Amino acid sequence: MNDDATPAPAPVPSSPGGPAEAAGARRTVRLGADEALRLLASVPLGRIVFTRRALPTVRPVNHVVDGGDIIVRTHDAAALARCVRVAGSQGVVVAYETDSIDVDARLGWSVVVTGFCHLVTDPAEASRYRAAIRPWTDRPLDEVVRIRPDLVTGVRQVAAG
């Protein structure tokens, strides 16, 4: 094995004065549900978490927020689409997370939504969402799902002072 081809691991700060401390004093502020959903709507990409074969599964997806619901696109053969179809009208419990964090300053926010996910079955509504959501992937995303939030939480990391 050629040692030159093996990248050195990044240093992990283990004492005061590391990168996190150099960013300055910070404090955590809890977000209300309305502000958390507003922030979630301000970014195009998040991560949906659902159960597949009794294990948590995470997928990055694009989204829009419409009337407080989170709408995402997926492809027909995706594990999420299969789970939602099998669940039928009761839907599937999912979590949805997104954030915007400045890794150098250690400031930003994170939002997590938990709720039930259902297929959008109305053809006109699904078509409207397909046009509104520009996927990050090159796969055809023909299914549209809606997450109805039951629990919305969020935190913002701000400069202390």
C-alpha positions as protocol buffer text, in pm:
chain_id: "A"
residue {
  index: 1
  type: MET
  ca { x: 0 y: 0 z: 0 }
}
residue {
  index: 2
  type: ASN
  ca { x: 124 y: 345 z: -88 }
}
residue {
  index: 3
  type: ASP
  ca { x: 116 y: 571 z: 218 }
}
residue {
  index: 4
  type: ASP
  ca { x: 104 y: 879 z: -5 }
}
residue {
  index: 5
  type: ALA
  ca { x: -241 y: 776 z: -128 }
}
residue {
  index: 6
  type: THR
  ca { x: -388 y: 752 z: 221 }
}
residue {
  index: 7
  type: PRO
  ca { x: -523 y: 1087 z: 340 }
}
residue {
  index: 8
  type: ALA
  ca { x: -438 y: 1192 z: 693 }
}
residue {
  index: 9
  type: PRO
  ca { x: -738 y: 1205 z: 926 }
}
residue {
  index: 10
  type: ALA
  ca { x: -862 y: 1550 z: 1019 }
}
residue {
  index: 11
  type: PRO
  ca { x: -753 y: 1662 z: 1365 }
}
residue {
  index: 12
  type: VAL
  ca { x: -1023 y: 1636 z: 1630 }
}
residue {
  index: 13
  type: PRO
  ca { x: -1017 y: 1915 z: 1888 }
}
residue {
  index: 14
  type: SER
  ca { x: -995 y: 1762 z: 2233 }
}
residue {
  index: 15
  type: SER
  ca { x: -904 y: 2062 z: 2441 }
}
residue {
  index: 16
  type: PRO
  ca { x: -1005 y: 2425 z: 2484 }
}
residue {
  index: 17
  type: GLY
  ca { x: -897 y: 2649 z: 2199 }
}
residue {
  index: 18
  type: GLY
  ca { x: -1003 y: 2413 z: 1919 }
}
residue {
  index: 19
  type: PRO
  ca { x: -1202 y: 2530 z: 1615 }
}
residue {
  index: 20
  type: ALA
  ca { x: -1537 y: 2524 z: 1796 }
}
residue {
  index: 21
  type: GLU
  ca { x: -1412 y: 2751 z: 2073 }
}
residue {
  index: 22
  type: ALA
  ca { x: -1236 y: 2981 z: 1827 }
}
residue {
  index: 23
  type: ALA
  ca { x: -1575 y: 3057 z: 1669 }
}
residue {
  index: 24
  type: GLY
  ca { x: -1680 y: 3251 z: 1980 }
}
residue {
  index: 25
  type: ALA
  ca { x: -1936 y: 3209 z: 2251 }
}
residue {
  index: 26
  type: ARG
  ca { x: -2271 y: 3077 z: 2136 }
}
residue {
  index: 27
  type: ARG
  ca { x: -2607 y: 2989 z: 2285 }
}
residue {
  index: 28
  type: THR
  ca { x: -2893 y: 2765 z: 2177 }
}
residue {
  index: 29
  type: VAL
  ca { x: -3239 y: 2911 z: 2122 }
}
residue {
  index: 30
  type: ARG
  ca { x: -3544 y: 2685 z: 2085 }
}
residue {
  index: 31
  type: LEU
  ca { x: -3764 y: 2768 z: 1786 }
}
residue {
  index: 32
  type: GLY
  ca { x: -4142 y: 2781 z: 1782 }
}
residue {
  index: 33
  type: ALA
  ca { x: -4323 y: 2562 z: 1530 }
}
residue {
  index: 34
  type: ASP
  ca { x: -4413 y: 2851 z: 1298 }
}
residue {
  index: 35
  type: GLU
  ca { x: -4057 y: 2982 z: 1281 }
}
residue {
  index: 36
  type: ALA
  ca { x: -3920 y: 2629 z: 1238 }
}
residue {
  index: 37
  type: LEU
  ca { x: -4150 y: 2563 z: 939 }
}
residue {
  index: 38
  type: ARG
  ca { x: -4061 y: 2904 z: 791 }
}
residue {
  index: 39
  type: LEU
  ca { x: -3691 y: 2817 z: 812 }
}
residue {
  index: 40
  type: LEU
  ca { x: -3753 y: 2469 z: 667 }
}
residue {
  index: 41
  type: ALA
  ca { x: -3933 y: 2633 z: 374 }
}
residue {
  index: 42
  type: SER
  ca { x: -3632 y: 2860 z: 313 }
}
residue {
  index: 43
  type: VAL
  ca { x: -3405 y: 2575 z: 199 }
}
residue {
  index: 44
  type: PRO
  ca { x: -3464 y: 2325 z: -84 }
}
residue {
  index: 45
  type: LEU
  ca { x: -3306 y: 2007 z: 56 }
}
residue {
  index: 46
  type: GLY
  ca { x: -3365 y: 1793 z: 363 }
}
residue {
  index: 47
  type: ARG
  ca { x: -3349 y: 1434 z: 484 }
}
residue {
  index: 48
  type: ILE
  ca { x: -3650 y: 1206 z: 525 }
}
residue {
  index: 49
  type: VAL
  ca { x: -3628 y: 927 z: 781 }
}
residue {
  index: 50
  type: PHE
  ca { x: -3855 y: 623 z: 766 }
}
residue {
  index: 51
  type: THR
  ca { x: -3849 y: 258 z: 863 }
}
residue {
  index: 52
  type: ARG
  ca { x: -3741 y: -8 z: 615 }
}
residue {
  index: 53
  type: ARG
  ca { x: -3721 y: -371 z: 727 }
}
residue {
  index: 54
  type: ALA
  ca { x: -3751 y: -251 z: 1088 }
}
residue {
  index: 55
  type: LEU
  ca { x: -3444 y: -26 z: 1055 }
}
residue {
  index: 56
  type: PRO
  ca { x: -3422 y: 351 z: 1020 }
}
residue {
  index: 57
  type: THR
  ca { x: -3353 y: 466 z: 664 }
}
residue {
  index: 58
  type: VAL
  ca { x: -3249 y: 819 z: 564 }
}
residue {
  index: 59
  type: ARG
  ca { x: -3276 y: 971 z: 217 }
}
residue {
  index: 60
  type: PRO
  ca { x: -3187 y: 1323 z: 99 }
}
residue {
  index: 61
  type: VAL
  ca { x: -3479 y: 1481 z: -88 }
}
residue {
  index: 62
  type: ASN
  ca { x: -3594 y: 1817 z: -216 }
}
residue {
  index: 63
  type: HIS
  ca { x: -3907 y: 1967 z: -72 }
}
residue {
  index: 64
  type: VAL
  ca { x: -4155 y: 2252 z: -74 }
}
residue {
  index: 65
  type: VAL
  ca { x: -4380 y: 2359 z: 210 }
}
residue {
  index: 66
  type: ASP
  ca { x: -4746 y: 2408 z: 123 }
}
residue {
  index: 67
  type: GLY
  ca { x: -5001 y: 2507 z: 384 }
}
residue {
  index: 68
  type: GLY
  ca { x: -4777 y: 2375 z: 660 }
}
residue {
  index: 69
  type: ASP
  ca { x: -4732 y: 2036 z: 490 }
}
residue {
  index: 70
  type: ILE
  ca { x: -4396 y: 1921 z: 356 }
}
residue {
  index: 71
  type: ILE
  ca { x: -4410 y: 1788 z: 1 }
}
residue {
  index: 72
  type: VAL
  ca { x: -4133 y: 1572 z: -149 }
}
residue {
  index: 73
  type: ARG
  ca { x: -4083 y: 1380 z: -471 }
}
residue {
  index: 74
  type: THR
  ca { x: -3957 y: 1024 z: -495 }
}
residue {
  index: 75
  type: HIS
  ca { x: -3941 y: 758 z: -761 }
}
residue {
  index: 76
  type: ASP
  ca { x: -4202 y: 485 z: -799 }
}
residue {
  index: 77
  type: ALA
  ca { x: -3968 y: 199 z: -699 }
}
residue {
  index: 78
  type: ALA
  ca { x: -3820 y: 384 z: -399 }
}
residue {
  index: 79
  type: ALA
  ca { x: -3843 y: 222 z: -57 }
}
residue {
  index: 80
  type: LEU
  ca { x: -4034 y: 524 z: 75 }
}
residue {
  index: 81
  type: ALA
  ca { x: -4297 y: 507 z: -201 }
}
residue {
  index: 82
  type: ARG
  ca { x: -4342 y: 132 z: -142 }
}
residue {
  index: 83
  type: CYS
  ca { x: -4382 y: 184 z: 235 }
}
residue {
  index: 84
  type: VAL
  ca { x: -4639 y: 458 z: 186 }
}
residue {
  index: 85
  type: ARG
  ca { x: -4836 y: 254 z: -71 }
}
residue {
  index: 86
  type: VAL
  ca { x: -4844 y: -50 z: 158 }
}
residue {
  index: 87
  type: ALA
  ca { x: -4959 y: 161 z: 455 }
}
residue {
  index: 88
  type: GLY
  ca { x: -5253 y: 297 z: 257 }
}
residue {
  index: 89
  type: SER
  ca { x: -5475 y: 559 z: 414 }
}
residue {
  index: 90
  type: GLN
  ca { x: -5314 y: 541 z: 758 }
}
residue {
  index: 91
  type: GLY
  ca { x: -4981 y: 662 z: 619 }
}
residue {
  index: 92
  type: VAL
  ca { x: -4628 y: 603 z: 743 }
}
residue {
  index: 93
  type: VAL
  ca { x: -4463 y: 778 z: 1037 }
}
residue {
  index: 94
  type: VAL
  ca { x: -4159 y: 972 z: 917 }
}
residue {
  index: 95
  type: ALA
  ca { x: -3920 y: 1235 z: 1042 }
}
residue {
  index: 96
  type: TYR
  ca { x: -3794 y: 1516 z: 822 }
}
residue {
  index: 97
  type: GLU
  ca { x: -3483 y: 1717 z: 904 }
}
residue {
  index: 98
  type: THR
  ca { x: -3316 y: 2014 z: 744 }
}
residue {
  index: 99
  type: ASP
  ca { x: -3071 y: 2277 z: 854 }
}
residue {
  index: 100
  type: SER
  ca { x: -2852 y: 2568 z: 759 }
}
residue {
  index: 101
  type: ILE
  ca { x: -2527 y: 2574 z: 953 }
}
residue {
  index: 102
  type: ASP
  ca { x: -2212 y: 2781 z: 912 }
}
residue {
  index: 103
  type: VAL
  ca { x: -1952 y: 2519 z: 1009 }
}
residue {
  index: 104
  type: ASP
  ca { x: -1677 y: 2778 z: 1064 }
}
residue {
  index: 105
  type: ALA
  ca { x: -1877 y: 3013 z: 1286 }
}
residue {
  index: 106
  type: ARG
  ca { x: -2074 y: 2724 z: 1443 }
}
residue {
  index: 107
  type: LEU
  ca { x: -2395 y: 2922 z: 1397 }
}
residue {
  index: 108
  type: GLY
  ca { x: -2719 y: 2826 z: 1226 }
}
residue {
  index: 109
  type: TRP
  ca { x: -3036 y: 2630 z: 1277 }
}
residue {
  index: 110
  type: SER
  ca { x: -3179 y: 2280 z: 1257 }
}
residue {
  index: 111
  type: VAL
  ca { x: -3544 y: 2173 z: 1227 }
}
residue {
  index: 112
  type: VAL
  ca { x: -3701 y: 1829 z: 1273 }
}
residue {
  index: 113
  type: VAL
  ca { x: -4061 y: 1748 z: 1180 }
}
residue {
  index: 114
  type: THR
  ca { x: -4234 y: 1423 z: 1272 }
}
residue {
  index: 115
  type: GLY
  ca { x: -4564 y: 1323 z: 1117 }
}
residue {
  index: 116
  type: PHE
  ca { x: -4751 y: 1092 z: 885 }
}
residue {
  index: 117
  type: CYS
  ca { x: -4656 y: 1061 z: 519 }
}
residue {
  index: 118
  type: HIS
  ca { x: -4913 y: 988 z: 245 }
}
residue {
  index: 119
  type: LEU
  ca { x: -4905 y: 967 z: -133 }
}
residue {
  index: 120
  type: VAL
  ca { x: -5049 y: 1265 z: -316 }
}
residue {
  index: 121
  type: THR
  ca { x: -5307 y: 1092 z: -536 }
}
residue {
  index: 122
  type: ASP
  ca { x: -5487 y: 1385 z: -699 }
}
residue {
  index: 123
  type: PRO
  ca { x: -5331 y: 1406 z: -1050 }
}
residue {
  index: 124
  type: ALA
  ca { x: -5356 y: 1787 z: -1079 }
}
residue {
  index: 125
  type: GLU
  ca { x: -5208 y: 1841 z: -732 }
}
residue {
  index: 126
  type: ALA
  ca { x: -4926 y: 1592 z: -795 }
}
residue {
  index: 127
  type: SER
  ca { x: -4849 y: 1759 z: -1128 }
}
residue {
  index: 128
  type: ARG
  ca { x: -4833 y: 2101 z: -962 }
}
residue {
  index: 129
  type: TYR
  ca { x: -4588 y: 1971 z: -701 }
}
residue {
  index: 130
  type: ARG
  ca { x: -4374 y: 1795 z: -964 }
}
residue {
  index: 131
  type: ALA
  ca { x: -4338 y: 2130 z: -1140 }
}
residue {
  index: 132
  type: ALA
  ca { x: -4253 y: 2311 z: -814 }
}
residue {
  index: 133
  type: ILE
  ca { x: -3988 y: 2072 z: -682 }
}
residue {
  index: 134
  type: ARG
  ca { x: -3659 y: 2059 z: -871 }
}
residue {
  index: 135
  type: PRO
  ca { x: -3487 y: 1733 z: -766 }
}
residue {
  index: 136
  type: TRP
  ca { x: -3119 y: 1723 z: -677 }
}
residue {
  index: 137
  type: THR
  ca { x: -3087 y: 1377 z: -835 }
}
residue {
  index: 138
  type: ASP
  ca { x: -3098 y: 1281 z: -1203 }
}
residue {
  index: 139
  type: ARG
  ca { x: -3347 y: 997 z: -1142 }
}
residue {
  index: 140
  type: PRO
  ca { x: -3703 y: 1042 z: -1263 }
}
residue {
  index: 141
  type: LEU
  ca { x: -3913 y: 1120 z: -957 }
}
residue {
  index: 142
  type: ASP
  ca { x: -4272 y: 1038 z: -1046 }
}
residue {
  index: 143
  type: GLU
  ca { x: -4426 y: 997 z: -699 }
}
residue {
  index: 144
  type: VAL
  ca { x: -4521 y: 1284 z: -469 }
}
residue {
  index: 145
  type: VAL
  ca { x: -4569 y: 1242 z: -95 }
}
residue {
  index: 146
  type: ARG
  ca { x: -4705 y: 1475 z: 171 }
}
residue {
  index: 147
  type: ILE
  ca { x: -4586 y: 1492 z: 531 }
}
residue {
  index: 148
  type: ARG
  ca { x: -4847 y: 1629 z: 771 }
}
residue {
  index: 149
  type: PRO
  ca { x: -4649 y: 1755 z: 1072 }
}
residue {
  index: 150
  type: ASP
  ca { x: -4757 y: 1640 z: 1417 }
}
residue {
  index: 151
  type: LEU
  ca { x: -4444 y: 1753 z: 1600 }
}
residue {
  index: 152
  type: VAL
  ca { x: -4223 y: 2041 z: 1486 }
}
residue {
  index: 153
  type: THR
  ca { x: -3906 y: 2121 z: 1678 }
}
residue {
  index: 154
  type: GLY
  ca { x: -3606 y: 2335 z: 1603 }
}
residue {
  index: 155
  type: VAL
  ca { x: -3304 y: 2507 z: 1748 }
}
residue {
  index: 156
  type: ARG
  ca { x: -3096 y: 2800 z: 1642 }
}
residue {
  index: 157
  type: GLN
  ca { x: -2732 y: 2839 z: 1747 }
}
residue {
  index: 158
  type: VAL
  ca { x: -2663 y: 3214 z: 1787 }
}
residue {
  index: 159
  type: ALA
  ca { x: -2370 y: 3424 z: 1899 }
}
residue {
  index: 160
  type: ALA
  ca { x: -2387 y: 3489 z: 2272 }
}
residue {
  index: 161
  type: GLY
  ca { x: -2408 y: 3847 z: 2374 }
}
